[in-house]
Amino acid sequence: MKLKNAVALGVTLSAVVTGAAFADTIRVGVIAPFSGPFALYGTQYEQAIAAYQAKHGTSVGEHEIEFIFRDSGGINPDLSRSLAQELLIRDQVDYLAGFTFTPNALAVAPLITQSETPTVIFNAATSSINRDSEFFLRTSFTLWQVSAPIADWAYDQGIRTVITTVADYGPGIDAENGFTAAFEARGGEVIDAVRMPLSTTDFTPFLQSVRAAEPDAVFVFVPGGPTTFAYTRTYNENGLREAGIEFLGTAETEESNLQALGDAAIGLNTAYHYSAAHDSDMNREFLAAIAEMDDPAAVNWASVGAYDGVHLIYEMIEAAGSDGPAAVEHALGLEWESPRGPLVMDPESRTVIQNVYHRVVQRNEETGLLENFETGIIATVGDLGWDQ
Amino acid sequence: MRNLIAPLALILLGVALFFLFPYNLAFATRIVIMVILVLSLDLVLGYAGIPTLGQGAMYGAGAYAAGLFAIHIWADPFAGLIAGALAGAILALISGFVLMRASGLTLIMLTIAVASICHEIANRARGVTGGADGLRGIRMDPVFGIFEFDFIGVTGYWYTFGVAALVFAFLVILVRSPFGLGLRGIHESPDRMMAIGAPVYWRRLAAYVVGGAIAGIAGALTAQISQLVSLETFAFALSAEAMIMLILGGMGRLYGAAIGTVVFMWVHHTAAANDPFNWLFVIGAMVLAVVFFLPSGLISLPAAVTRLIKGGRNGGA
């Protein structure tokens, strides 16, 4: 009996001691695609988180921070929701993060509102998500935020007539609306709005009709990967470039595809919030940190969205620990310097206010690689689609 | 008495799931919903022998119907199930008129086409369905007016489990009825059934419609539990995954459909949680192993083991 008591005492004591020696652990659940065609996002998030932790450590104040990764595959709101439920109930996470696709983010909205869990969106870019829960905070961008500035830039360059060509799905239509609203507000004219099937890679008929209509420029939004590749090639092959029809895009020349596009991409105009070629020490440091990883993934907007997301989570934990509402309260209006430039968390839309840069694709003479060269800031804006 | 063992075991499995996963009832609920979808596929493919890769069409139709019904008309869960079942049945009936005239590869292609068309309609009708953002704003009334859908998912689980049990019981009766036996006959030899005067076309159509209604119920449950319907309910991947689960468990066996789904989803979940980066290998290996060693699915495991042991004895003698 004595022995048994001693053991029990020992267990209790050691529990008390470890409890005192180590501060509490705050867990962050990351729901993102780690398998399938979109696995690159998951890798980018993971590496950005690792890069941040390598620089800033795994603890803040009294709190040890632990990230738990869960694979959502592609667009799968049911799975996203049940993963969030499991993370919240079983793993007792205090923060959620990740979310590449809009439906996956929307699916967790009721959960995070009920459980008062601050949720940082690393990518999903539809404006309306943040309306569904006041616990959503977004460190990526919205489609309106980048497609309206390119319209401003185009108008300033003397472009007056544009045809929009977008992939026929939610984000494409958002981009079309954002561009058209801004361009028409300045006095430009959108002659035609073409919506193309999401999975097509044959853009010849669309671009030939664009060429025949002779606008000053063509605005495009297509998802990354083979579609972007096919679109830019078709743009060149059908002589739109020679005809002087300017290319206006957003994410089309993003870094994970850029080298594959080849010389066809040189001279393409885009407006976006992040280029891996952004000229700042912080960005160079970020790129170097990612380059040190095993098998580093291309750095693009998804990486920087995650990096800033982690920063925001660290800030919130430092200020409020695991108190969700206080954490969100602290995040609103927060300002910080990011590899992409200065950021402010807009207290109203809960999406970051950031610089949107005009970029043009060119070949870096030192490295011989293509890059999105930033020519200047078009606008410093928050989520322009919030009031739409 | 022997007839009662299997159903009791299945109910026990359901109860066990509740206690095995007290912290992820959401996951257990997804398993049960998937069991219903795979059961509907089993009726269509396993019993009636209609090859289809488009069961997702009826599942999605049921999900959207139940979602819209809850938002605009009445948020009662059971009424929503009926709406979902009707939507699935109607879609199966309309598409079935054409589909059941085809067979083999043509039929498979056509079922995929139906699901793609539904996907595109839901994508275009943004005003009604929310397009690529998904249908939002589904808030269900309590079950029987008493049990609220709670955060942890206790109500959701028992509600789904109850519906699944009813569907299962219905199917057990159906496949043993003259209608069900007729379907088996058609599966094995349509010509002979035609010769003895069975209306093959109409029987197949009826099976497809019943399967559609059940898939619609599964879709409706998804909409009610996750409070969101996305375009992905029509996705090809879902229909294909359901078929893999069915093959894994054993086609033409209702218990096989249930076991295959539970095993597939449980392995999937565990592997994906332990290694979110490489779990697909585990799934692939499991499916390969089962298809190779147990061609009739996991349900045939006891028989295969018995055969192995007996074979061993004979070999020794």
HADDOCK unambig.tbl for C-alpha pairs under 7 A between the chains (distance, minus, plus):
assign (segid A and resid 34 and name CA) (segid B and resid 276 and name CA) 5.92 0.50 0.50
assign (segid A and resid 34 and name CA) (segid B and resid 277 and name CA) 5.38 0.50 0.50
assign (segid A and resid 35 and name CA) (segid B and resid 277 and name CA) 6.05 0.50 0.50
assign (segid A and resid 69 and name CA) (segid B and resid 276 and name CA) 6.93 0.50 0.50
assign (segid A and resid 70 and name CA) (segid B and resid 273 and name CA) 6.13 0.50 0.50
assign (segid A and resid 70 and name CA) (segid B and resid 276 and name CA) 6.07 0.50 0.50
assign (segid A and resid 71 and name CA) (segid B and resid 272 and name CA) 6.50 0.50 0.50
assign (segid A and resid 71 and name CA) (segid B and resid 276 and name CA) 5.35 0.50 0.50
assign (segid A and resid 75 and name CA) (segid B and resid 232 and name CA) 6.79 0.50 0.50
assign (segid A and resid 76 and name CA) (segid B and resid 232 and name CA) 6.68 0.50 0.50
assign (segid A and resid 77 and name CA) (segid B and resid 230 and name CA) 6.99 0.50 0.50
assign (segid A and resid 78 and name CA) (segid B and resid 226 and name CA) 5.92 0.50 0.50
assign (segid A and resid 81 and name CA) (segid B and resid 226 and name CA) 6.84 0.50 0.50
assign (segid A and resid 82 and name CA) (segid B and resid 26 and name CA) 4.97 0.50 0.50
assign (segid A and resid 82 and name CA) (segid B and resid 27 and name CA) 5.72 0.50 0.50
assign (segid A and resid 85 and name CA) (segid B and resid 24 and name CA) 6.91 0.50 0.50
assign (segid A and resid 85 and name CA) (segid B and resid 26 and name CA) 6.65 0.50 0.50
assign (segid A and resid 86 and name CA) (segid B and resid 23 and name CA) 6.31 0.50 0.50
assign (segid A and resid 86 and name CA) (segid B and resid 24 and name CA) 4.90 0.50 0.50
assign (segid A and resid 89 and name CA) (segid B and resid 23 and name CA) 5.85 0.50 0.50
assign (segid A and resid 90 and name CA) (segid B and resid 23 and name CA) 4.92 0.50 0.50
assign (segid A and resid 90 and name CA) (segid B and resid 24 and name CA) 6.87 0.50 0.50
assign (segid A and resid 102 and name CA) (segid B and resid 133 and name CA) 6.08 0.50 0.50
assign (segid A and resid 103 and name CA) (segid B and resid 133 and name CA) 5.33 0.50 0.50
assign (segid A and resid 103 and name CA) (segid B and resid 134 and name CA) 5.96 0.50 0.50
assign (segid A and resid 103 and name CA) (segid B and resid 230 and name CA) 6.73 0.50 0.50
assign (segid A and resid 107 and name CA) (segid B and resid 226 and name CA) 7.00 0.50 0.50
assign (segid A and resid 107 and name CA) (segid B and resid 228 and name CA) 6.16 0.50 0.50
assign (segid A and resid 169 and name CA) (segid B and resid 132 and name CA) 6.12 0.50 0.50
assign (segid A and resid 170 and name CA) (segid B and resid 131 and name CA) 6.56 0.50 0.50
assign (segid A and resid 170 and name CA) (segid B and resid 132 and name CA) 5.05 0.50 0.50
assign (segid A and resid 170 and name CA) (segid B and resid 133 and name CA) 6.46 0.50 0.50
